[in-house]
Amino acid sequence: MTQINWIAADWGTSHLRVWGMDGDRVVHSADSDQGMARLQRAEFEPALLALVGEWLPDGQVTPVIACGMLGSRQGWVEAPYHGVPCTPLGDRLVTAPTRDLRISVHVVAGLKQPAPADVMRGEETQIAGFLAQNPGWDGVVCLPGTHSKWVHLSAGEVVSFQTFLTGEMFALLSEHSILRHSVAGWNDDGFLQGFDQGMERPDRLLARLFSLRAEALLHGQDAAVARARLSGLLIGAELANTKPYWLGQRVAVIGAHGIARPYAAALDRLSVPVTTCDATELTLAGLGAARAFIPQKGTPCVN
């Protein structure tokens, strides 16, 4: 069995994903639902070892490079935010306390912006991975998700960023509001219709959201069209507000295919040059770049 020489970890609020790495090659992978929100501080190390314990080589310390919510105030160890403008990874990692002598855990810090106030954790690692694969790239990165982010990059640094609750609003409205009775499935034409409306008149967003319910009741609007229109309305309003970011810029959209595709379609409709990138691939590339802050080889394990 091929031995690993480091472990990459993406520790979110609801999930933990880990990869056993041999250089830049994935040897093992695993995941669990042991996200930050489910754990007390003393439970982080056991949750990690439950996934990676069998991968650890004998007789040496294996470094674990981790990003995400384990570095929050409620996480394993607080990794204070780096203030922008700065490189995505800042200048240091924070070491988490461990009992098992086979691992050393190093946490990537998030980024903060004092005005307008904003923060990120986890996305900075994807941005670092993107810059590692695209050195010298200047432009804007869009990271759609529960809290979508628009990030201005220049000279290898994060200059500014802005966060939108678009994904969270879509989940709340489609699953917990009156609209849940009228939305299901997907329709590309419905998305573009909603996007055009949201982009053209973001000030009418709340009225047009309710019209999705009324269209279903009075005119039998298809549930797939309604759900796609809901997404389009929200993303249209978001892009109307982020115009200073994408206008005249090239944009990279980083995310899983299902999340990134609507954003890429919306930007293409606006004739904005778009590059799409896989979030997992860039997370691994960013965590790999963070290895520069620690020794590259495992050190002897002393009991």
TIFIVEX-25593 format. One line per 10 residues: number of its first residue (from 1); their letters; for each residue z, x, y of C-alpha. Coordinates in steps of 0.001 Angstrom, whole numbers. Layout:
residues N
NUM = A = Z,X,Y ~ ...
This chain:
residues 303
1 = MTQINWIAAD = 0,0,0 ~ -943,1329,3432 ~ 2122,2177,5474 ~ 2526,962,9023 ~ 3556,3181,11929 ~ 4485,466,14431 ~ 4925,-3284,14757 ~ 3471,-5563,17433 ~ 5337,-8759,18318 ~ 4520,-11721,20533
11 = WGTSHLRVWG = 7734,-13732,20952 ~ 7225,-17016,22741 ~ 9458,-19959,23497 ~ 8582,-21805,20289 ~ 6967,-19239,17976 ~ 7189,-15605,16846 ~ 4086,-13701,15733 ~ 4219,-10160,14299 ~ 1681,-7633,13089 ~ 2289,-4490,11046
21 = MDGDRVVHSA = 23,-1844,12541 ~ -1523,1418,11352 ~ -2698,2781,14689 ~ -4931,29,16079 ~ -5563,-1558,12672 ~ -3701,-4654,11505 ~ -2204,-4120,8038 ~ 141,-7123,7841 ~ 704,-10273,9867 ~ 3271,-13057,9802
31 = DSDQGMARLQ = 4645,-15799,12025 ~ 7524,-18255,12203 ~ 8898,-21053,14355 ~ 11836,-18860,15430 ~ 10947,-18846,19109 ~ 13308,-17912,21903 ~ 14409,-21511,22476 ~ 15846,-21783,18963 ~ 17842,-18543,18922 ~ 21123,-17212,20206
41 = RAEFEPALLA = 21092,-13561,21281 ~ 22627,-12329,18002 ~ 19954,-14162,15991 ~ 16894,-12325,17313 ~ 17183,-9266,15098 ~ 17653,-11257,11840 ~ 14676,-13471,12780 ~ 12506,-10384,13253 ~ 13681,-8670,10061 ~ 13030,-11824,8051
51 = LVGEWLPDGQ = 9323,-11310,8789 ~ 8939,-7520,8878 ~ 11737,-6163,6667 ~ 9488,-5600,3648 ~ 6927,-3712,5751 ~ 9279,-998,7009 ~ 8642,2519,5657 ~ 11589,4331,4106 ~ 13326,7133,5928 ~ 12051,6623,9455
61 = VTPVIACGML = 12494,4473,12528 ~ 9560,2147,13124 ~ 8988,1164,16767 ~ 8517,-2523,17537 ~ 6606,-3261,20764 ~ 7238,-6843,21850 ~ 6177,-9101,24691 ~ 7065,-12616,25725 ~ 10203,-14650,26157 ~ 12516,-12339,24200
71 = GSRQGWVEAP = 12656,-10399,27479 ~ 13881,-13394,29492 ~ 17434,-13932,30713 ~ 18067,-16171,27679 ~ 16313,-13797,25262 ~ 17247,-10783,23159 ~ 17546,-8489,26172 ~ 16595,-9146,29776 ~ 13588,-7102,30864 ~ 13568,-7378,34686
81 = YHGVPCTPLG = 10275,-8392,36272 ~ 8026,-5805,37897 ~ 6911,-6849,41380 ~ 3206,-7075,42176 ~ 1072,-5306,43162 ~ 1527,-3108,40099 ~ -125,-2208,36820 ~ 269,-4989,34240 ~ 2813,-3038,32164 ~ 4700,-1532,35094
91 = DRLVTAPTRD = 6196,1879,34375 ~ 8671,1289,31551 ~ 9775,-765,28569 ~ 13284,-2100,27975 ~ 15051,-1232,24706 ~ 16796,-4073,22879 ~ 20065,-3412,21016 ~ 19624,-3244,17224 ~ 21896,-2791,14216 ~ 19257,-1954,11608
101 = LRISVHVVAG = 18493,1775,11838 ~ 14949,1272,10542 ~ 13664,-239,13790 ~ 13724,374,17527 ~ 12664,-2575,19661 ~ 10950,-2066,23020 ~ 10242,-5026,25294 ~ 7430,-5397,27840 ~ 8684,-6758,31158 ~ 7022,-9657,32962
111 = LKQPAPADVM = 5670,-9729,36512 ~ 6975,-11441,39639 ~ 5484,-12406,42984 ~ 8003,-13089,45772 ~ 5703,-15224,47973 ~ 4429,-17629,46959 ~ 7116,-17424,44291 ~ 5677,-16977,40801 ~ 6450,-15245,37500 ~ 4800,-14473,34170
121 = RGEETQIAGF = 5952,-13214,30768 ~ 3504,-12406,28014 ~ 315,-12827,30023 ~ 784,-9365,31555 ~ 276,-7887,28080 ~ -3019,-9731,27604 ~ -4122,-8497,31024 ~ -3211,-4924,30038 ~ -5267,-5365,26874 ~ -8214,-6670,28872
131 = LAQNPGWDGV = -8091,-3684,31238 ~ -7777,-1293,28277 ~ -11042,-2710,26934 ~ -12674,-3029,30367 ~ -11566,-9,32435 ~ -12391,-189,36128 ~ -12889,-3973,36022 ~ -12225,-5729,39327 ~ -12197,-9497,39541 ~ -10186,-12499,38411
141 = VCLPGTHSKW = -8623,-13338,35078 ~ -7881,-16939,34105 ~ -5331,-17450,31327 ~ -5330,-21152,30388 ~ -2443,-22601,28450 ~ 691,-24645,28923 ~ 1047,-22909,32280 ~ -2392,-21621,33249 ~ -2559,-18534,35438 ~ -5134,-17126,37827
151 = VHLSAGEVVS = -4790,-13398,38411 ~ -6557,-11136,40908 ~ -7118,-7619,39541 ~ -8181,-4579,41529 ~ -7998,-828,40864 ~ -6145,-1421,37590 ~ -3387,-3473,39222 ~ -2337,-7097,39380 ~ -2678,-7870,43096 ~ -1632,-11541,43099
161 = FQTFLTGEMF = -1445,-14549,40794 ~ -868,-18286,40774 ~ 414,-20589,38029 ~ -509,-24232,37361 ~ 1243,-26691,35028 ~ -2119,-28063,33921 ~ -1596,-27692,30179 ~ 1915,-29093,30309 ~ 749,-32054,32390 ~ -2046,-32754,29904
171 = ALLSEHSILR = 462,-32774,27027 ~ 2925,-34989,28894 ~ 295,-37485,30023 ~ -1595,-37670,26718 ~ 1504,-37837,24500 ~ 4324,-39390,26540 ~ 2834,-41527,29318 ~ 1113,-44903,29370 ~ -2152,-43013,28855 ~ -1147,-42152,25279
181 = HSVAGWNDDG = -2420,-45588,24217 ~ -5922,-44840,25518 ~ -6695,-41187,24657 ~ -7703,-39506,21376 ~ -10395,-37051,20324 ~ -12874,-35241,22573 ~ -16215,-35828,24272 ~ -18002,-33047,26188 ~ -19789,-35407,28576 ~ -16486,-37144,29322
191 = FLQGFDQGME = -14921,-33796,30179 ~ -17670,-32912,32639 ~ -17456,-36360,34230 ~ -13724,-35959,34751 ~ -14145,-32393,35969 ~ -16665,-33400,38626 ~ -14303,-36109,39890 ~ -11266,-33850,39898 ~ -13130,-31041,41611 ~ -14705,-33271,44255
201 = RPDRLLARLF = -11597,-35241,45223 ~ -8374,-33614,43983 ~ -6477,-35786,46465 ~ -7386,-38852,44336 ~ -6085,-37321,41105 ~ -3170,-39714,40560 ~ -5295,-42814,41120 ~ -8034,-41586,38804 ~ -5508,-40770,36108 ~ -4374,-44396,36029
211 = SLRAEALLHG = -7970,-45561,36017 ~ -8267,-44071,32523 ~ -5875,-46751,31298 ~ -7579,-49499,33269 ~ -11029,-48472,31983 ~ -9738,-48773,28424 ~ -8209,-52204,29008 ~ -11042,-53756,31005 ~ -14162,-51991,29769 ~ -13224,-50615,26351
221 = QDAAVARARL = -13656,-46969,27332 ~ -13860,-44771,24221 ~ -10603,-42909,23547 ~ -12423,-39597,23059 ~ -14143,-39972,26427 ~ -10832,-40882,28052 ~ -8972,-37867,26640 ~ -11734,-35488,27678 ~ -11874,-37089,31140 ~ -8113,-36575,31438
231 = SGLLIGAELA = -8555,-32872,30731 ~ -11501,-32675,33123 ~ -9599,-34364,35954 ~ -6690,-31943,35633 ~ -8836,-28823,35307 ~ -11053,-30017,38159 ~ -8035,-30373,40442 ~ -6858,-26922,39339 ~ -10196,-25273,40106 ~ -10386,-27052,43450
241 = NTKPYWLGQR = -7083,-25374,44324 ~ -8049,-21949,42935 ~ -11322,-21697,44829 ~ -10106,-18608,46756 ~ -9692,-16887,43378 ~ -13032,-17646,41707 ~ -15463,-18114,44611 ~ -17772,-15094,44738 ~ -15903,-13397,41881 ~ -16592,-12696,38261
251 = VAVIGAHGIA = -14025,-14342,36019 ~ -12684,-13520,32567 ~ -11107,-16401,30653 ~ -8507,-15255,28108 ~ -7340,-17732,25498 ~ -7831,-19294,22091 ~ -11271,-20875,21705 ~ -10105,-24478,21975 ~ -8209,-23797,25203 ~ -10674,-21395,26805
261 = RPYAAALDRL = -13846,-23421,26126 ~ -13233,-26218,28692 ~ -12424,-23670,31409 ~ -15552,-21674,30602 ~ -17637,-24864,30712 ~ -16121,-25840,34059 ~ -16760,-22421,35619 ~ -20290,-22364,34240 ~ -20876,-25734,35924 ~ -19902,-24031,39193
271 = SVPVTTCDAT = -22322,-21126,38482 ~ -19427,-18675,38243 ~ -20135,-15677,35937 ~ -17703,-16016,33023 ~ -16579,-13721,30219 ~ -14442,-15261,27457 ~ -11927,-13172,25503 ~ -9649,-13864,22552 ~ -5975,-13909,23526 ~ -4656,-12485,20235
281 = ELTLAGLGAA = -7048,-9543,20315 ~ -6014,-8694,23868 ~ -2305,-9139,23100 ~ -2621,-6490,20382 ~ -4624,-4236,22698 ~ -1984,-4617,25417 ~ 910,-3913,23061 ~ -1033,-894,21820 ~ -1363,335,25410 ~ 2404,-87,25834
291 = RAFIPQKGTP = 2969,2457,23055 ~ 2315,5159,25652 ~ 5857,4544,26928 ~ 7530,5515,23627 ~ 7145,8300,21010 ~ 4002,7721,18962 ~ 5434,8626,15557 ~ 8382,7212,13656 ~ 11509,9343,13931 ~ 13857,10137,11055
301 = CVN = 16203,7338,10086 ~ 19773,8600,10013 ~ 22364,6473,8227
